[in-house]
Amino acid sequence: MVEKRIDELIKIINEADYNYHTLDNPTITDQEYDKYLRELFDLEEAHPELVRSDSPTQHAGGQIIDEFTKVEHKIPMMSLSDVFSEYEVEQFDEKIRKENVNPKYMCELKIDGLSVSLLYEKGNLVRAATRGDGVIGEDITHNVKTIKSIPLKLKEEVDIEVRGEIFMNKKTLEEINKKRIANNEQPLRNCRNAAAGSIRQLDSKIAAERKLDSFIYHLPNPLDYGIHTHSEALDYMKKLGLKTNPNNRLVNNISEVLDFISEKGKIRSDLPYDIDGIVIKVNSIDDQQKLGFTAKYPKWATAYKFPAEEVLTKLKDIIFTVGRTGQITPNAVLDPVIVAGSTVKRATLHNEDYVISKDLKIGDIVSIRKAGDVIPEVVEVKKERRDGSEKDFVMISECPMCSSKLVKKEGQVDYFCINPECPAKKIEGLIHFSSRNAMNIDGLGERIIEDFFNFGFIEKISDIYNLKVHRDDIITLEGYGNKSVTNLLDAIEISKNNSLEKFIFGLGIPHVGEKTAKILASHYKTLDNLINSDTSELVNIDDIGETIANSVISYFKDKDNMDEVNKLKSIGINTKYLGGEIIENENFTGKSFVLTGTLETLTRDEAKKIIEDNGGKTVGSVSKKTSVVIVGKDPGSKYNKAVELGIEIWNEDEFKNKI
């Protein structure tokens, strides 16, 4: 199965390379290509015996077209590894430091163009070549000589090879396309394709008309010129009369690398040319040599790819899940794809109406993005990519877990399983009760709950607190040792001491979230007081509306719910609010806070509790509505966003002084 998938990936990537590098006619997006290449690399790393000599991981992509003379690169033109998140950038730094290297980094803009090698003899340009497959490229000297930013003669009579990028400026593309449209010609698709297509013209007059540009960024053999840092190499090439990018920056650590990435990400649309990322290089040439190369990449450099706003992938299937309230949700099963720095395999499709409105079919190519940079969502289907093999979406009429008939209430868009014995509802309820923000039972995660449910150890919440009677049976199961079971049972006992708001939230009362549970607990002080409340009393509490009030009353009127609550009380679950009164602190009350970086004397949860106890609330991202950003060590992009928006910033000492 693995070998077959490797063969499929090699075929897909090689065809994509041919269409992109040779025909200048890409048939898949950069994001799809990156996804396939990452999957192939991972499979080959796990199964080195299956690595083929013709695998795209063994050489840089590209083939040679017959109209151009083939050129051999004496020093191979290698490509760079890609990273897609701040975490992966930090991992790159960690790998380098493990080799006892304490690096400074040169950060450079990753120009979206065509790689070129320039060979000068006694200062005169004698040859220009494409990357090709990294070893054999194409002679494009006649066209490169038309690029005004590439000197035909250097300022010194030196024998040298340099490498860089040929590109087209955005304004140039705009002007060319205006003329092409006026002449009823097809406009050029983008700057990268326009540059590549121009440089491969047999008639150099066409290339000259395209007004191409260049940046030179690499000297393959700096030690031959007595140069020991990449920054010195850039200065030397600039001194020779070659055009280098003024946006490069030498930085002292990976934190400054991340600052550079954040800064340039914000202005990329304002640049006169296209960039698709940031190149990060160890500055010391001696360190570069110490770190060396893989078969395809230098270990001392990598390219951070900016997150795409939307990426394409295949909708492989639509499956249905049952929530703890019985709500049925269709979910997209996707070919894994990187979106905004993380791999996405699933996305919620919300309900039947959503799927129908999007006209989604199984097998479609769809665009994906992260709503609010967090939750993956399907944006639209690419109907032009359909080939007739797609299957229509059909909404189910029975629960996928218990086969009960689904119910859709009048005026609602969601279907529900109303079977109180549905195992999926029970499992989701148990998972919710044990979760970190509810009763926080360490060691009782989703997989273990599913195992215990299937073995018959737990069916309802109160069974969790009787797990000790199954101790001997649990220890005999694979993966459950004496120590792990003891730790789990201890964590269950400890959870009995949680404050009331944890218990209320854990019960899973519809519409009662974590914040609402705390409001109810702090107002009523005991569970009995809450149980004995009425709707008119509840709606008079700030932030408790009629919907929540009715839900709370209905929950405690249900006989089965009350039987379980009473059983939990008899087991010894705490039913009192252990928190103090919310303090009216003018520095916090009614304000929203964002925490970023590592605090030295407080955990994130401790700081969050302090904010809430003083009348404030915490949110996950910085916006114009944010009141204060509290920063610790290595705060990252949230700090930069706060500065940009002019939001008040506190360090840890200021935070404590405000309490």
C-alpha positions as CSV (number, residue, x, y, z in Angstrom):
1,M,0.0,0.0,0.0
2,V,2.8,2.4,0.9
3,E,4.8,1.5,-2.2
4,K,1.7,2.1,-4.4
5,R,1.2,5.6,-2.8
6,I,4.8,6.5,-3.3
7,D,4.5,5.5,-7.0
8,E,1.3,7.7,-7.3
9,L,3.0,10.7,-5.7
10,I,6.1,10.4,-7.9
11,K,3.9,10.4,-11.0
12,I,1.8,13.4,-9.8
13,I,4.9,15.5,-8.8
14,N,6.9,14.7,-11.9
15,E,4.0,15.6,-14.1
16,A,3.5,18.8,-12.1
17,D,7.2,19.6,-12.4
18,Y,7.1,19.1,-16.2
19,N,4.0,21.3,-16.6
20,Y,5.4,24.0,-14.3
21,H,9.1,24.1,-15.1
22,T,9.2,23.0,-18.7
23,L,5.8,24.1,-20.2
24,D,5.3,27.0,-17.8
25,N,1.7,25.8,-17.5
26,P,1.0,24.7,-13.9
27,T,-1.9,22.3,-13.5
28,I,-2.0,22.3,-9.7
29,T,-1.5,25.0,-7.1
30,D,1.6,25.6,-5.1
31,Q,-0.2,24.4,-2.0
32,E,-1.3,21.1,-3.6
33,Y,2.3,20.6,-4.8
34,D,3.8,21.3,-1.4
35,K,1.3,18.9,0.2
36,Y,2.2,16.0,-2.2
37,L,5.9,16.7,-1.8
38,R,5.7,16.7,2.0
39,E,3.7,13.5,2.0
40,L,6.3,11.8,-0.3
41,F,9.2,13.0,1.8
42,D,7.6,11.7,5.0
43,L,6.8,8.3,3.4
44,E,10.4,7.9,2.1
45,E,11.8,8.9,5.4
46,A,9.7,6.2,7.1
47,H,10.5,3.6,4.4
48,P,14.0,4.3,3.0
49,E,14.1,1.0,1.2
50,L,11.4,2.3,-1.1
51,V,13.2,5.4,-2.2
52,R,13.4,5.4,-6.1
53,S,16.3,7.0,-8.0
54,D,13.8,9.0,-10.1
55,S,12.0,10.4,-7.0
56,P,11.5,14.2,-7.0
57,T,13.0,14.2,-3.5
58,Q,16.4,13.3,-5.0
59,H,16.7,16.2,-7.3
60,A,15.2,19.7,-7.9
61,G,12.3,19.7,-10.3
62,G,12.5,20.6,-14.0
63,Q,13.3,19.1,-17.4
64,I,15.2,20.4,-20.3
65,I,13.4,21.5,-23.6
66,D,15.3,20.5,-26.7
67,E,15.4,24.1,-28.2
68,F,18.0,25.2,-25.6
69,T,21.6,24.0,-25.2
70,K,22.1,21.9,-22.1
71,V,24.5,23.3,-19.4
72,E,26.2,21.4,-16.6
73,H,26.4,23.1,-13.2
74,K,29.8,22.4,-11.7
75,I,28.3,23.1,-8.3
76,P,24.7,21.8,-8.1
77,M,21.9,24.3,-7.9
78,M,20.0,22.9,-4.9
79,S,16.5,23.9,-3.8
80,L,15.5,24.7,-0.2
81,S,13.4,22.8,2.3
82,D,10.1,24.4,3.1
83,V,8.5,25.2,6.5
84,F,5.0,26.4,7.1
85,S,4.7,27.6,10.7
86,E,6.5,29.5,13.5
87,Y,6.9,26.1,15.2
88,E,8.7,24.6,12.2
89,V,11.0,27.7,12.0
90,E,11.9,27.1,15.7
91,Q,12.5,23.4,14.9
92,F,14.9,24.4,12.1
93,D,16.8,26.5,14.7
94,E,16.9,23.6,17.2
95,K,18.3,21.2,14.7
96,I,21.1,23.6,13.9
97,R,21.9,24.3,17.6
98,K,22.0,20.5,18.2
99,E,25.1,20.6,15.9
100,N,26.8,22.9,18.4
101,V,26.3,25.9,16.1
102,N,25.2,29.2,17.6
103,P,24.0,31.0,14.5
104,K,23.3,34.4,13.3
105,Y,20.8,34.3,10.4
106,M,20.4,36.2,7.2
107,C,16.7,36.7,6.3
108,E,15.8,37.3,2.7
109,L,12.6,37.8,0.7
110,K,11.7,34.7,-1.3
111,I,11.2,36.1,-4.8
112,D,8.5,34.3,-6.9
113,G,10.4,34.0,-10.1
114,L,12.9,31.8,-12.0
115,S,16.3,30.7,-10.6
116,V,19.3,31.6,-12.7
117,S,23.1,31.0,-12.7
118,L,25.3,33.7,-14.1
119,L,28.9,32.9,-15.2
120,Y,31.5,35.7,-15.6
121,E,35.0,35.3,-17.0
122,K,37.3,38.3,-16.4
123,G,34.2,40.3,-15.5
124,N,32.3,39.5,-18.7
125,L,29.0,37.6,-18.8
126,V,29.7,34.4,-20.8
127,R,26.7,32.2,-19.8
128,A,23.4,32.3,-18.1
129,A,21.6,29.1,-17.2
130,T,18.4,27.9,-15.6
131,R,18.4,25.6,-12.6
132,G,17.0,22.7,-14.6
133,D,17.2,19.5,-12.6
134,G,19.9,21.0,-10.4
135,V,22.8,19.4,-12.3
136,I,21.8,20.1,-15.9
137,G,20.2,23.4,-16.9
138,E,19.4,25.3,-20.0
139,D,21.5,28.0,-21.6
140,I,19.4,31.2,-21.7
141,T,22.3,33.7,-22.2
142,H,20.7,35.4,-25.2
143,N,17.6,36.3,-23.2
144,V,19.4,37.2,-19.9
145,K,21.5,39.7,-21.8
146,T,18.3,41.7,-22.4
147,I,17.7,42.2,-18.6
148,K,19.1,45.6,-17.7
149,S,19.6,44.8,-14.0
150,I,22.1,42.1,-15.0
151,P,25.4,43.7,-16.0
152,L,27.2,42.4,-19.1
153,K,30.4,43.4,-17.5
154,L,31.3,43.6,-13.8
155,K,33.2,46.3,-12.1
156,E,36.1,44.0,-11.6
157,E,37.8,41.6,-14.0
158,V,37.0,38.5,-11.9
159,D,36.1,34.9,-12.8
160,I,32.9,34.2,-10.8
161,E,29.6,32.3,-10.8
162,V,26.6,33.9,-9.0
163,R,23.0,32.9,-8.6
164,G,19.8,34.7,-8.2
165,E,16.2,35.1,-9.4
166,I,14.7,36.5,-12.6
167,F,11.3,38.1,-12.1
168,M,8.7,40.4,-13.5
169,N,7.4,43.4,-11.5
170,K,3.7,43.7,-10.9
171,K,3.4,47.0,-12.7
172,T,5.1,45.6,-15.8
173,L,2.7,42.7,-15.9
174,E,-0.2,45.1,-15.6
175,E,1.1,47.2,-18.6
176,I,1.7,44.1,-20.7
177,N,-1.7,42.7,-20.0
178,K,-3.4,46.0,-20.9
179,K,-1.8,45.8,-24.3
180,R,-2.6,42.1,-24.8
181,I,-6.2,42.6,-23.9
182,A,-6.4,45.5,-26.4
183,N,-5.0,43.2,-29.1
184,N,-7.5,40.4,-28.2
185,E,-4.6,38.3,-26.8
186,Q,-4.8,36.1,-23.7
187,P,-3.4,38.0,-20.7
188,L,-0.4,36.5,-18.9
189,R,-1.5,34.7,-15.8
190,N,0.9,36.0,-13.1
191,C,4.4,37.5,-12.7
192,R,6.1,34.2,-12.1
193,N,4.7,32.5,-15.2
194,A,5.3,35.7,-17.3
195,A,9.0,35.8,-16.3
196,A,9.5,32.1,-16.9
197,G,7.7,32.2,-20.3
198,S,9.7,35.3,-21.3
199,I,13.1,33.8,-20.5
200,R,12.4,30.7,-22.6
201,Q,11.6,32.6,-25.8
202,L,13.8,31.7,-28.7
203,D,13.5,35.3,-30.0
204,S,15.4,37.5,-27.5
205,K,13.4,40.6,-28.8
206,I,10.3,39.2,-27.0
207,A,12.3,38.8,-23.7
208,A,13.6,42.4,-24.1
209,E,10.0,43.7,-24.5
210,R,9.0,42.0,-21.2
211,K,11.3,44.2,-19.1
212,L,12.4,41.5,-16.7
213,D,14.3,42.2,-13.5
214,S,16.6,40.3,-11.2
215,F,18.0,39.9,-7.7
216,I,21.3,38.1,-7.1
217,Y,21.5,36.3,-3.7
218,H,24.0,33.5,-3.7
219,L,27.7,33.0,-4.2
220,P,28.3,29.2,-4.5
221,N,32.0,29.2,-3.5
222,P,32.6,32.2,-1.2
223,L,35.8,30.7,0.5
224,D,37.6,31.0,-2.9
225,Y,37.3,34.7,-2.5
226,G,38.2,34.9,1.1
227,I,34.6,35.4,2.2
228,H,33.4,33.8,5.4
229,T,29.9,35.0,5.9
230,H,26.8,35.2,3.6
231,S,26.4,38.9,4.4
232,E,29.9,39.6,3.2
233,A,29.1,37.6,0.0
234,L,26.1,39.8,-0.6
235,D,28.2,43.0,-0.1
236,Y,30.9,41.6,-2.5
237,M,28.4,40.8,-5.2
238,K,26.8,44.3,-4.8
239,K,30.3,45.8,-5.1
240,L,30.8,44.0,-8.4
241,G,27.7,45.8,-9.8
242,L,25.1,43.0,-9.3
243,K,21.7,43.9,-8.0
244,T,20.9,42.5,-4.5
245,N,17.7,42.9,-2.5
246,P,17.8,45.8,0.0
247,N,15.2,44.1,2.2
248,N,17.7,41.5,3.6
249,R,18.4,41.6,7.3
250,L,21.1,40.0,9.4
251,V,19.5,38.9,12.8
252,N,20.9,37.5,16.0
253,N,18.4,34.8,16.9
254,I,15.3,32.9,15.8
255,S,13.1,35.3,17.7
256,E,14.3,38.1,15.4
257,V,13.7,35.8,12.4
258,L,10.1,35.5,13.4
259,D,9.8,39.3,13.8
260,F,11.2,39.7,10.3
261,I,8.7,37.1,8.9
262,S,5.8,39.0,10.7
263,E,7.0,42.4,9.5
264,K,7.4,41.3,5.8
265,G,4.2,39.3,5.8
266,K,2.3,42.5,6.5
267,I,3.9,44.5,3.6
268,R,4.2,41.8,1.0
269,S,1.2,43.1,-1.0
270,D,2.8,46.6,-1.1
271,L,6.0,45.3,-2.7
272,P,6.5,46.0,-6.4
273,Y,7.2,42.2,-7.0
274,D,5.7,39.0,-5.7
275,I,7.2,37.1,-2.8
276,D,5.9,33.8,-1.4
277,G,8.0,33.5,1.7
278,I,11.2,34.3,3.6
279,V,14.5,32.5,3.1
280,I,16.5,31.9,6.3
281,K,20.2,31.2,6.0
282,V,23.0,30.6,8.6
283,N,25.3,33.5,8.0
284,S,28.6,31.9,8.8
285,I,30.1,30.0,5.8
286,D,32.2,27.8,8.1
287,D,29.0,26.8,10.0
288,Q,27.3,26.2,6.6
289,Q,30.1,23.7,5.7
290,K,29.9,22.1,9.1
291,L,26.1,21.6,8.8
292,G,26.4,20.3,5.2
293,F,23.6,19.0,2.9
294,T,20.9,16.3,2.5
295,A,20.4,14.7,-1.0
296,K,18.3,17.7,-2.0
297,Y,18.6,20.5,0.5
298,P,21.3,22.5,2.4
299,K,20.8,21.9,6.1
300,W,21.8,25.5,6.9
301,A,18.9,27.1,5.1
302,T,15.2,26.8,4.7
303,A,12.3,28.7,3.2
304,Y,9.3,29.8,5.3
305,K,6.2,29.8,3.1
306,F,3.6,32.4,3.9
307,P,0.2,30.8,4.8
308,A,-2.2,30.8,1.9
309,E,-5.5,32.5,2.4
310,E,-7.1,29.6,0.6
311,V,-5.7,26.3,-0.5
312,L,-7.2,23.5,-2.7
313,T,-7.6,19.9,-1.8
314,K,-9.9,16.9,-2.6
315,L,-13.2,16.2,-0.7
316,K,-12.7,12.5,-0.3
317,D,-15.9,11.8,1.7
318,I,-18.6,13.3,3.9
319,I,-19.2,11.5,7.2
320,F,-21.6,12.3,10.1
321,T,-20.9,12.7,13.8
322,V,-23.2,12.8,16.8
323,G,-22.7,15.5,19.4
324,R,-23.5,15.1,23.1
325,T,-26.9,16.9,22.5
326,G,-27.7,14.5,19.7
327,Q,-27.0,17.1,16.9
328,I,-25.9,15.5,13.7
329,T,-23.1,17.2,11.9
330,P,-21.8,16.4,8.4
331,N,-18.0,16.6,8.2
332,A,-15.7,16.9,5.2
333,V,-12.9,14.2,5.0
334,L,-10.1,15.9,3.0
335,D,-6.9,15.0,1.4
336,P,-4.4,16.3,4.0
337,V,-3.4,19.9,3.2
338,I,-1.4,22.6,5.0
339,V,-3.5,25.7,5.8
340,A,-2.1,28.6,7.7
341,G,0.8,26.5,9.0
342,S,-1.1,23.4,10.1
343,T,-2.3,20.2,8.4
344,V,-6.0,20.0,7.9
345,K,-7.7,16.6,7.3
346,R,-11.3,17.4,8.4
347,A,-13.6,20.4,8.2
348,T,-17.1,20.8,9.6
349,L,-19.9,21.2,7.0
350,H,-22.3,22.4,9.7
351,N,-25.6,21.0,8.4
352,E,-27.6,19.8,5.4
353,D,-28.5,23.3,4.2
354,Y,-24.8,24.3,4.2
355,V,-23.7,21.4,2.0
356,I,-26.6,22.0,-0.5
357,S,-25.9,25.7,-0.6
358,K,-22.2,25.0,-1.5
359,D,-23.3,22.3,-4.1
360,L,-20.7,20.0,-2.7
361,K,-20.1,16.5,-4.1
362,I,-17.9,13.7,-2.9
363,G,-14.7,13.8,-5.0
364,D,-14.8,17.6,-5.6
365,I,-11.8,19.8,-5.5
366,V,-12.6,22.4,-2.9
367,S,-10.9,25.5,-1.5
368,I,-10.2,25.5,2.3
369,R,-9.4,28.3,4.6
370,K,-9.2,28.8,8.4
371,A,-12.0,30.9,9.7
372,G,-10.5,33.4,12.2
373,D,-7.2,31.6,11.6
374,V,-8.4,28.7,13.7
375,I,-11.3,26.6,12.4
376,P,-11.0,25.0,9.0
377,E,-13.9,25.6,6.6
378,V,-14.8,24.7,3.1
379,V,-15.1,27.9,1.0
380,E,-16.3,26.7,-2.4
381,V,-16.2,23.9,-4.9
382,K,-14.1,24.2,-8.0
383,K,-16.7,23.0,-10.5
384,E,-14.4,23.5,-13.4
385,R,-12.3,20.6,-12.0
386,R,-15.1,18.1,-12.0
387,D,-14.6,15.1,-14.3
388,G,-18.0,13.3,-13.8
389,S,-16.8,10.8,-11.2
390,E,-18.1,12.9,-8.3
391,K,-21.0,11.6,-6.1
392,D,-24.0,13.6,-4.9
393,F,-24.4,14.4,-1.2
394,V,-27.2,12.5,0.5
395,M,-28.3,13.5,4.0
396,I,-28.8,10.5,6.3
397,S,-32.2,9.8,7.9
398,E,-31.0,7.5,10.7
399,C,-28.4,8.0,13.5
400,P,-25.0,6.6,12.3
401,M,-24.5,5.2,15.8
402,C,-27.8,3.8,17.0
403,S,-29.9,3.8,13.7
404,S,-32.7,5.7,15.4
405,K,-34.8,7.9,13.1
406,L,-33.5,11.5,13.0
407,V,-35.7,14.4,13.9
408,K,-35.6,17.9,12.4
409,K,-37.6,20.3,14.6
410,E,-39.7,23.0,12.9
411,G,-37.8,26.1,12.1
412,Q,-34.4,24.5,12.7
413,V,-31.8,23.5,10.2
414,D,-30.2,20.7,12.3
415,Y,-31.2,17.1,12.6
416,F,-31.0,15.4,16.0
417,C,-30.8,11.9,17.4
418,I,-33.4,11.9,20.2
419,N,-32.5,8.4,21.5
420,P,-31.4,8.9,25.1
421,E,-29.5,5.6,24.9
422,C,-27.5,6.6,21.8
423,P,-23.9,5.5,22.5
424,A,-22.4,8.4,20.6
425,K,-24.2,11.0,22.7
426,K,-23.1,9.2,25.8
427,I,-19.5,9.0,24.8
428,E,-19.4,12.7,23.8
429,G,-21.0,13.6,27.1
430,L,-18.4,11.5,29.0
431,I,-15.5,13.1,27.0
432,H,-16.9,16.6,27.8
433,F,-17.3,15.9,31.5
434,S,-13.7,14.7,31.8
435,S,-12.2,17.4,29.6
436,R,-9.7,20.0,30.8
437,N,-12.1,22.9,31.0
438,A,-14.7,20.8,32.8
439,M,-13.7,18.3,35.5
440,N,-10.1,18.0,34.2
441,I,-9.6,14.3,34.9
442,D,-5.9,13.8,33.8
443,G,-5.5,10.5,31.9
444,L,-9.1,10.1,30.9
445,G,-8.9,11.2,27.3
446,E,-11.1,10.5,24.3
447,R,-9.5,7.1,23.3
448,I,-9.6,5.8,26.9
449,I,-13.2,6.8,27.4
450,E,-14.1,5.0,24.2
451,D,-12.3,1.9,25.3
452,F,-13.9,1.9,28.7
453,F,-17.3,2.5,27.2
454,N,-16.9,-0.4,24.7
455,F,-15.7,-2.7,27.5
456,G,-18.7,-1.8,29.6
457,F,-16.8,-0.1,32.4
458,I,-18.6,3.3,32.0
459,E,-21.9,4.2,30.5
460,K,-22.8,7.4,32.4
461,I,-20.9,10.0,34.4
462,S,-21.3,8.4,37.8
463,D,-19.7,5.3,36.5
464,I,-16.4,7.2,36.2
465,Y,-16.3,7.4,40.0
466,N,-16.8,3.7,40.3
467,L,-14.0,2.7,37.9
468,K,-12.0,1.5,40.9
469,V,-14.2,-1.7,41.0
470,H,-12.9,-2.5,37.5
471,R,-9.2,-1.9,38.4
472,D,-8.1,-5.6,38.1
473,D,-9.8,-5.9,34.7
474,I,-8.3,-2.6,33.4
475,I,-4.8,-3.6,34.3
476,T,-5.1,-6.7,32.1
477,L,-5.7,-4.6,29.1
478,E,-2.9,-3.7,26.7
479,G,-1.4,-0.3,27.5
480,Y,-2.8,-0.1,31.0
481,G,-0.1,-0.8,33.6
482,N,-0.5,-0.6,37.4
483,K,1.1,2.8,37.7
484,S,-1.0,4.4,34.9
485,V,-4.3,3.0,36.4
486,T,-3.3,4.2,39.9
487,N,-2.6,7.7,38.5
488,L,-6.0,7.7,36.7
489,L,-8.0,6.6,39.7
490,D,-6.1,9.2,41.8
491,A,-7.0,11.9,39.3
492,I,-10.7,10.8,39.4
493,E,-10.7,11.2,43.2
494,I,-9.0,14.6,43.0
495,S,-11.7,15.8,40.6
496,K,-14.3,15.5,43.3
497,N,-12.8,18.6,44.9
498,N,-13.3,20.9,41.9
499,S,-15.3,24.1,42.3
500,L,-19.0,24.1,41.4
501,E,-18.5,25.9,38.0
502,K,-16.4,22.9,36.7
503,F,-19.2,20.5,37.7
504,I,-22.0,22.6,36.1
505,F,-20.0,23.0,32.9
506,G,-19.2,19.2,32.9
507,L,-22.9,18.2,33.1
508,G,-23.3,19.4,29.5
509,I,-26.4,21.5,30.0
510,P,-27.4,22.9,26.5
511,H,-26.3,26.5,26.0
512,V,-24.3,26.6,29.2
513,G,-20.7,27.2,28.3
514,E,-17.6,27.6,30.6
515,K,-18.2,31.3,31.2
516,T,-21.9,30.9,31.9
517,A,-21.2,28.0,34.3
518,K,-18.9,30.3,36.3
519,I,-21.6,33.1,36.4
520,L,-24.2,30.6,37.7
521,A,-21.8,29.1,40.3
522,S,-20.6,32.5,41.6
523,H,-24.2,33.8,41.8
524,Y,-25.9,30.7,43.4
525,K,-22.9,29.4,45.5
526,T,-24.4,25.9,45.7
527,L,-25.8,23.4,43.2
528,D,-29.0,23.1,45.3
529,N,-29.6,26.8,45.0
530,L,-29.3,26.6,41.2
531,I,-31.6,23.6,41.0
532,N,-34.3,25.4,43.0
533,S,-34.1,28.6,41.0
534,D,-36.8,29.7,38.5
535,T,-36.8,31.3,35.0
536,S,-37.6,34.8,36.2
537,E,-34.8,34.7,38.7
538,L,-32.3,33.4,36.2
539,V,-33.0,36.0,33.5
540,N,-32.3,38.8,35.9
541,I,-28.6,37.7,36.1
542,D,-26.3,39.6,33.8
543,D,-25.4,37.6,30.6
544,I,-28.2,35.0,31.3
545,G,-30.9,35.2,28.7
546,E,-34.2,33.4,28.3
547,T,-32.7,30.6,26.2
548,I,-30.1,29.7,28.8
549,A,-32.6,30.1,31.7
550,N,-35.1,27.7,30.0
551,S,-32.4,25.2,29.3
552,V,-31.2,25.2,32.9
553,I,-34.7,24.7,34.3
554,S,-35.5,22.0,31.7
555,Y,-32.3,20.1,32.6
556,F,-33.0,19.9,36.3
557,K,-36.7,19.0,35.8
558,D,-35.7,15.9,33.9
559,K,-35.9,12.8,36.2
560,D,-33.0,10.9,34.6
561,N,-30.7,14.0,34.9
562,M,-31.7,14.5,38.5
563,D,-31.1,10.8,39.3
564,E,-27.6,11.2,37.9
565,V,-26.9,14.5,39.7
566,N,-28.1,13.0,43.0
567,K,-25.9,10.0,42.5
568,L,-22.9,12.2,41.9
569,K,-23.7,14.2,45.0
570,S,-23.8,11.0,47.1
571,I,-20.5,9.9,45.6
572,G,-18.9,13.0,47.1
573,I,-18.6,15.5,44.2
574,N,-18.2,19.0,45.6
575,T,-21.3,21.1,44.8
576,K,-20.2,24.4,46.3
577,Y,-18.5,27.4,44.6
578,L,-15.0,27.6,45.9
579,G,-14.0,30.9,44.2
580,G,-14.1,34.3,45.7
581,E,-16.4,37.1,44.8
582,I,-15.6,38.7,41.5
583,I,-13.7,41.9,42.4
584,E,-14.8,45.2,40.8
585,N,-11.3,46.3,39.7
586,E,-11.4,49.3,37.3
587,N,-8.2,48.0,35.7
588,F,-10.0,44.8,34.6
589,T,-13.8,45.1,34.9
590,G,-15.5,45.0,31.5
591,K,-12.1,44.8,29.6
592,S,-10.8,42.0,27.3
593,F,-7.2,40.7,27.6
594,V,-4.9,38.7,25.4
595,L,-2.0,36.7,26.9
596,T,1.1,36.1,24.8
597,G,4.6,34.8,25.5
598,T,5.7,32.9,28.6
599,L,5.1,34.5,32.0
600,E,7.9,33.8,34.6
601,T,5.9,33.4,37.8
602,L,2.4,32.5,36.6
603,T,0.9,29.8,34.3
604,R,-1.4,30.8,31.5
605,D,-4.4,29.4,33.5
606,E,-3.4,31.2,36.7
607,A,-3.2,34.5,34.8
608,K,-6.5,33.9,33.1
609,K,-8.1,33.2,36.5
610,I,-6.7,36.4,38.0
611,I,-8.2,38.4,35.1
612,E,-11.6,36.8,35.4
613,D,-11.6,37.1,39.3
614,N,-11.0,40.8,38.8
615,G,-13.9,41.3,36.4
616,G,-12.1,41.0,33.0
617,K,-12.2,38.3,30.3
618,T,-9.5,36.7,28.1
619,V,-9.7,36.3,24.4
620,G,-7.4,34.4,22.0
621,S,-6.5,36.9,19.4
622,V,-5.7,40.6,19.2
623,S,-8.2,43.0,17.5
624,K,-9.3,46.6,17.8
625,K,-11.7,45.5,20.6
626,T,-8.8,44.2,22.7
627,S,-8.3,46.3,25.8
628,V,-4.8,45.1,27.0
629,V,-2.2,42.6,25.8
630,I,-0.1,41.1,28.6
631,V,3.3,40.0,27.3
632,G,5.8,37.5,28.7
633,K,9.0,36.1,27.2
634,D,9.1,35.6,23.4
635,P,5.7,37.2,22.8
636,G,5.6,36.7,19.0
637,S,3.2,38.2,16.5
638,K,0.4,39.1,18.9
639,Y,2.7,41.7,20.5
640,N,3.5,43.1,17.0
641,K,-0.3,43.3,16.3
642,A,-0.9,45.1,19.6
643,V,1.8,47.7,18.7
644,E,0.4,48.1,15.2
645,L,-3.1,48.8,16.6
646,G,-1.9,51.0,19.5
647,I,-3.3,48.7,22.2
648,E,-2.2,49.0,25.8
649,I,0.6,46.5,26.6
650,W,1.6,45.3,30.1
651,N,4.5,43.2,31.1
652,E,4.2,40.7,34.0
653,D,5.2,43.2,36.7
654,E,2.7,45.8,35.4
655,F,0.0,43.1,35.3
656,K,0.6,42.2,39.0
657,N,0.6,45.9,40.0
658,K,-2.8,46.4,38.4
659,I,-4.4,43.6,40.6
